Amino acid sequence: MSEEVVNPRRRRLLAVTSGLGIVGAAFAASPFVMSMLPSARAKAAGAPVEVDISKIEPGQLLTVEWRGNPVWILKRTPEMLKSLSEVINELADPESSVIEQQPSYAQNATRSIKPEFLVLVGICTHLGCSPAQRLQAGDVSGLGDDWPGGFFCPCHGSKFDLAGRVYKNVPAPTNLKVPPYTFLSDTRIIIGADATGAA
């Protein structure tokens, strides 16, 4: 055989075997690449959560899970809303000045879109414990006659009012976080997304 006839054959054989090698390597690598992608469960853990709030009575708190954290939805009574202005001098950050702790639409006196509905991530900003709900005012809360209602972290004694604002002289450095949320209707909200597209 002449050299001219052999070289094109060798080139074809080299091209075919190289192509098969590349395809084989891609098939072999695909399980590893797929294992690095987030699972359906992981994707769902960060997905927005739709909640029916039609059955929450005034003064009642509903807990749902979003991104592995408890999220509280509290339907505040007129008395609860009144207490928010009565405790301002006792709070470390009554104006909610730490921007990252709430979306702009919740940077107000009630820290909410609708005054009666409070939505908070139920995780203490000190060391990540979940505060206890001490919603009732007075001695029935176990926090004394002058307790106006709110949240108490038994781990280190941090206290928060009924808007999730932190009291002075406690370990927690900032107010409880308000997650992104929006009202789909008067009876349904979605947690984890809002009208601005934040998540």
N, C-alpha and C positions, 0 to 999 in steps of 0.2 A: 504494500500500500504506500502511496505517496504521502508525503508530509502534508500537502494541501488538503487531502481527503480526511486525514486523521484529525487535524486541528478543529475543523468545524464540528465534528462529532464530539470531540472532547469538550468543546465549548458548550454544546447543547447538553451533554451529560452533566457538566459542572453547573449549568444554569438550573437544570431540573432538580438535581440533588440539593443545591443551595435553596431553591424555592421550597422544597419539601422540608428541609431543615428549619427554615423560618416559620413555616406553617406549624410544624411540630412544636417548636419552641413557644409559639403563641398559645397553642392548645395547652401545653404544660404550664405556662405562666398564668393562664386565665383563672384557675381556682384561687391562686394567691392574690391576684388583683381583686377578685370578687370578695375575698375574705376581708379586705381592707375597707370596703364600702359599708356604710351603716346599714344595720338590719332593719326590717320593717318595724320591729318593736322599738328600736332606737329612734327611727323616724317618727313613730307615733308618740313617743315620749315627749317630743318637742312640739307636737302639733297643737294647734289651738283647740280649746275645749268649749263646746256649746253647753250651756246650762239653763235649765228651766227654773225660773225664780218665782213662778206663779203661786207656789204653795208656801213660800216663806212668810211667816207671820211677823208683825212688828215686834222687835226685840229678839228675834230668832236669828241664829247664825247657821249657815250651811257651809260645809267643808267639801271641796272637790280637790282633785289632784291635777297639777299641771307641771310638766318637766320634773316630775318626781318630788315636788314640794306641795305642801298643803296650801290651798288658797281659800281664804275665808270670804264669804259673802254675807254681810250683816245688814239686815233691814232695821234701820234705826228708828226709834220712836221719837216723837216731838221732844220728850224729856231728854233723851240721849243727845239730840241735836243741840238743845239748849245748853247742855253741860260743856259743849266744846268751847264756848266763849268764856265759861266760868273758870277754866283751868289754865288759861293762856299764860299767866304769870309763873306757873309752876313748870312750864315746858322748856326744854332746851332749844327746840327749833320749831316754834309755833307757826312760822311762815313757810315751813317746808323748803328751806333754801338750798338743800342738797339736791340738785337737779336730777341726778341719777336715781333718786329714790321714788320718783313718780313721773308719769307723763305730764306734759304741760297742761292738759285738760283737767288734771287732778291736783294742780298746784293752787289750791284755794282753801278756804277755811274748813271745808268738809272733806277735802282730799278725794273728791268723787265727781262723777258726771252728774248724777242725780243725788241730791243731798241725802235722801233716805237710804240709798244703797252704798255701802262701803265695800270695796274689794281690796283685799290685802294678801300678800304672801305671808303665811303664818310662820315665819322664821325670824328669830331674834337676831338683830344686827350685831350682837356682841360675839357670841361663839356658835351661832347656828342652832340653838335649842328651839323648841316650839313652845311659845308662851301659852299659859293657861288662860282660858276665857273667864274673866271676872266681870261680866257684863252688867250685873246688877249693882246698883249703888248701895252704900251703907254697909253695916256690919255683916249682912248675909253673905257678902263676898269673902269674908275672912280677912279683909285688909283694913278693917276699922270703920268707924262711923262716918269718917270724912271721905271715904273712897267714892268717887263720882261714877265709877264704872269704867271698864277698859280691859287691858290685857296685862298679865303679870308673868314674868319669866322666873320660875322657881329655882332655876339653876344658879343665878347670881343676883337676882332681885331687881332686874330691870322692869320698869313700868311704862305702859303706853296708854294714851287716852283712847276714846272711842273713834278717833280718826287715825289711830296708829302712830300718833306723835309721841316721841320719847320725853319722859320727865327729866328734870335736872338731877344731877348728882346720882346717876345710876351708871352701871358699866356700859350699857349699849350706847354707841356713839351717834347713831342716826335713827331717824324714824323708820318704821316698818315700810317695806317696799310695796308700792302699788304697781301691779303688773299692767301691761297694755291690755285694754279691754274695750268693748263697745256694746251698745244695746242693739240687738237685731230687731226687737219689738219691746213692748211694755212687759212682756213675760219671759223674754229670752235674752241672755247675754252670751258673748263669746269672749273667752279669756285666752290671751296669747296673740291677739291681733286687734288692730283698731283701724279707724277710718283713715289714718295717716299711712297705713301699711306697716307700721312698726310691729315687731314680734320679739 
